[in-house]
Amino acid sequence: MATPAKMIICCQSFRAQGDPKGICHKQTDGFLQYIEEEILDRGIDAQVVASTCLKQCESGPIMVVQPENWWFKGVASEEAIDAILDGLEAGEQCAEFAL
């Protein structure tokens, strides 16, 4: 199995036991599934990964695209995800959601 060209990392607010969770997981119901379906539909060679807290709670939900190291803020809607993936397909960072 070949490694994917890109990794899409999505904050899911996981923190050390006892530390209060951030907001990302509260605003992203269905988020990972939607991204996964979109990258498959668009033919984007990427792996979607849920992460621990990315320490950007004031700007969450957060999504990161690697290896470009593009960080996106406020990714709480299908429209935001679509705009980010449109930019990814064009090889450009989506300025509207750039962190």
GIUR-V355704 format. One record per residue. N is the residue number from 1. SS is DSSP state (helix for helix, strand for strand, loop for the rest). OMEGA is omega in degrees with one decimal (NA if undefined). Layout:
# GIUR-V355704
N:SS:OMEGA + N:SS:OMEGA
This chain:
# GIUR-V355704
1:loop:179.9 + 2:loop:175.8 + 3:loop:-178.8 + 4:loop:179.1 + 5:loop:-176.8 + 6:strand:172.9 + 7:strand:177.2 + 8:strand:-174.9 + 9:strand:-176.8 + 10:strand:179.5 + 11:strand:175.6 + 12:strand:170.4 + 13:strand:179.3 + 14:strand:180.0 + 15:loop:177.3 + 16:loop:-178.2 + 17:loop:178.2 + 18:loop:178.2 + 19:loop:-178.5 + 20:loop:-179.9 + 21:loop:176.1 + 22:loop:-174.8 + 23:loop:-171.7 + 24:helix:-177.1 + 25:helix:-178.9 + 26:helix:-174.6 + 27:helix:-171.7 + 28:loop:177.9 + 29:loop:-179.2 + 30:loop:-175.9 + 31:helix:-176.1 + 32:helix:179.5 + 33:helix:179.4 + 34:helix:179.6 + 35:helix:-179.9 + 36:helix:179.4 + 37:helix:-179.8 + 38:helix:-179.1 + 39:helix:176.2 + 40:helix:179.5 + 41:helix:-176.8 + 42:helix:-179.3 + 43:loop:178.0 + 44:loop:-179.4 + 45:loop:-175.6 + 46:strand:174.1 + 47:strand:177.8 + 48:strand:-175.2 + 49:strand:171.7 + 50:strand:-176.8 + 51:strand:169.3 + 52:strand:-179.2 + 53:loop:179.2 + 54:loop:173.0 + 55:loop:177.4 + 56:loop:-171.3 + 57:helix:-178.1 + 58:helix:-178.3 + 59:helix:-172.3 + 60:loop:-3.9 + 61:loop:-175.5 + 62:loop:173.6 + 63:strand:-178.6 + 64:strand:175.8 + 65:strand:177.6 + 66:strand:14.4 + 67:loop:-178.7 + 68:loop:-175.0 + 69:loop:175.6 + 70:strand:179.3 + 71:strand:-179.5 + 72:strand:-178.0 + 73:loop:174.0 + 74:loop:-176.9 + 75:loop:-173.9 + 76:loop:-178.6 + 77:loop:175.8 + 78:helix:178.9 + 79:helix:178.4 + 80:helix:179.2 + 81:helix:179.5 + 82:helix:179.8 + 83:helix:179.3 + 84:helix:179.6 + 85:helix:174.1 + 86:helix:178.1 + 87:helix:179.1 + 88:helix:178.0 + 89:helix:-179.7 + 90:helix:-178.6 + 91:loop:-177.9 + 92:loop:176.4 + 93:loop:177.8 + 94:loop:-174.7 + 95:helix:-177.3 + 96:helix:-177.1 + 97:helix:-178.4 + 98:strand:178.5 + 99:loop:NA
